[in-house]
């Protein structure tokens, strides 16, 4: 589990900061889901990050699921992050 401490208005957030070699996942995608399985974030760019919002609204403090998929290698990594707002 990753703990994320966000200011009231986070500017930019990399959700997978401690995932080794993330920048080397070419042709990959990152997704973030809430506990109900609703996809909150999707990107195929390693330079784009989730900012803790969905449809322009701040998501509440809680646990979220991330999935990182590499189309190049077929590798899939999953984990959780805890979003904490001050």
C-alpha positions as CSV (number, residue, x, y, z in Angstrom):
1,X,0.0,0.0,0.0
2,X,1.2,3.5,-0.9
3,X,0.3,6.4,1.3
4,X,-0.4,9.6,-0.5
5,X,-0.6,12.9,1.4
6,X,-2.1,15.5,-0.8
7,X,-2.5,19.2,-0.1
8,X,-6.0,20.6,-0.5
9,X,-5.4,21.1,-4.2
10,X,-2.8,18.6,-5.5
11,X,-1.0,19.9,-8.5
12,X,0.6,16.6,-9.8
13,X,0.9,13.2,-8.4
14,X,2.8,10.1,-9.5
15,X,1.0,7.2,-8.1
16,X,3.7,4.6,-8.7
17,X,6.7,6.5,-7.4
18,X,8.3,3.4,-5.8
19,X,7.5,0.9,-8.7
20,X,10.9,0.0,-10.1
21,X,11.6,0.7,-13.8
22,X,8.2,2.3,-14.4
23,X,9.7,4.6,-17.0
24,X,10.8,1.5,-19.0
25,X,7.2,0.2,-19.5
26,X,6.8,1.1,-23.1
27,X,3.5,0.7,-24.7
28,X,1.9,0.3,-21.3
29,X,-1.1,1.6,-19.5
30,X,-1.9,2.7,-15.9
31,X,-5.3,2.6,-14.5
32,X,-6.7,3.6,-11.1
33,X,-10.0,2.2,-9.7
34,X,-12.1,2.9,-6.6
35,X,-13.4,0.1,-4.3
36,X,-16.5,-0.3,-6.4
37,X,-14.4,-1.1,-9.5
38,X,-15.1,2.3,-11.2
39,X,-12.1,3.3,-13.3
40,X,-11.1,6.8,-12.2
41,X,-7.9,7.2,-14.3
42,X,-6.4,5.8,-17.4
43,X,-3.2,6.7,-19.3
44,X,-0.8,5.2,-21.8
45,X,1.8,7.8,-21.1
46,X,4.4,7.2,-18.4
47,X,4.7,11.0,-17.9
48,X,1.0,11.5,-17.0
49,X,-0.1,11.0,-13.4
50,X,-3.4,10.7,-11.5
51,X,-4.1,13.9,-9.5
52,X,-6.5,12.4,-7.0
53,X,-9.6,13.6,-8.9
54,X,-12.4,12.0,-11.1
55,X,-14.4,14.1,-13.5
56,X,-12.9,17.3,-11.9
57,X,-13.9,16.4,-8.4
58,X,-11.6,15.5,-5.6
59,X,-11.8,11.9,-4.5
60,X,-12.2,11.2,-0.8
61,X,-9.6,9.8,1.5
62,X,-9.5,6.0,1.0
63,X,-7.8,3.1,-0.6
64,X,-7.6,2.8,-4.4
65,X,-6.4,0.1,-6.7
66,X,-3.8,0.6,-9.5
67,X,-3.0,-1.6,-12.4
68,X,0.1,-1.2,-14.6
69,X,0.1,-3.3,-17.8
70,X,3.0,-3.6,-20.3
71,X,1.8,-4.5,-23.8
72,X,5.4,-5.0,-24.7
73,X,6.2,-7.7,-22.2
74,X,2.7,-8.8,-21.1
75,X,3.6,-8.0,-17.5
76,X,0.9,-6.8,-15.2
77,X,1.5,-5.3,-11.8
78,X,-1.3,-4.4,-9.3
79,X,-1.3,-2.7,-6.0
80,X,-3.1,-0.3,-3.7
81,X,-2.6,3.2,-2.7
82,X,-4.1,5.2,0.2
83,X,-5.2,8.7,-0.7
84,X,-5.0,11.1,2.3
85,X,-6.1,14.7,2.2
86,X,-5.0,17.2,4.7
